[in-house]
Amino acid sequence: MPTQRLRSGRDIRAVFAARAARRGAVATVHTRTRGDDGPARVTVVAGRKLGGAVTRNRAKRRLRAALAEVRVPNGTDVVVVAREASLTAPFDRLRAELASLLAERAGAGREARR
């Protein structure tokens, strides 16, 4: 089952309120465990500090493409906040760093999916 998009503003605020974040060079990953085994829900955001609309959208597209190749644990809501390095980092680095940040949060023994 593919990862779903996290769309509701209320759900996104709940992820930030959970205060479980991992900061990397290309992105900051905020997570919240929902307590069910449903598919993971993910959203990518980029603030105006990153640049204009074109720049922000480019960063989000690159991070979404990298996330599509990374395992996200079931029952998890994830908000990925783009950082400036996400614009210029090689794609392999984006993918590796996101996988690392999500693996730290997932913990051992959790069933993960692609």
Long-range contacts (C-beta under 8 A, 24 or more apart in sequence): 1-39, 1-113, 2-39, 3-39, 3-40, 3-41, 3-42, 3-67, 3-68, 3-72, 4-39, 4-40, 4-41, 4-42, 5-41, 5-42, 5-43, 6-41, 6-42, 6-43, 6-77, 6-78, 6-79, 7-43, 11-41, 11-77, 12-43, 12-45, 12-79, 14-77, 15-77, 15-78, 15-79, 16-79, 20-105, 22-101, 22-104, 22-105, 24-83, 24-97, 24-98, 24-100, 24-101, 25-83, 25-85, 25-89, 25-97, 26-63, 26-82, 26-83, 26-85, 26-86, 26-89, 26-93, 26-94, 26-97, 26-98, 27-63, 27-80, 27-81, 27-82, 27-83, 27-86, 27-94, 27-97, 27-98, 27-101, 28-80, 28-81, 28-83, 29-78, 29-79, 29-80, 29-81, 29-98, 29-101, 29-102, 29-105, 30-78, 30-79, 30-80, 30-81, 31-76, 31-77, 31-78, 31-79, 31-102, 31-105, 32-76, 32-77, 33-75, 33-76, 34-75, 34-76, 34-77, 35-75, 36-75, 37-74, 37-75, 37-111, 38-74, 38-75, 39-74, 39-113, 40-72, 40-73, 40-74, 40-75, 40-76, 40-77, 40-78, 40-113, 41-76, 41-77, 41-78, 42-67, 42-72, 42-77, 42-78, 42-79, 42-80, 43-78, 43-79, 43-80, 44-79, 44-80, 44-81, 44-82, 45-79, 45-80, 45-81, 45-82, 46-81, 46-82, 47-81, 47-82, 50-82, 50-83, 50-84, 50-87, 51-87, 55-87, 56-82, 58-87, 59-86, 59-87, 62-86, 62-87, 62-91, 62-94, 63-94, 63-98, 65-91, 66-91, 66-94, 66-95, 66-98, 67-98, 69-95, 69-114, 70-95, 70-98, 70-99, 70-102, 70-114, 71-99, 71-102, 71-103, 71-112, 71-113, 71-114, 72-102, 72-112, 72-113, 73-102, 73-105, 73-106, 73-110, 73-111, 73-112, 73-113, 74-110, 74-111, 74-112, 74-113, 76-105, 76-106, 78-102
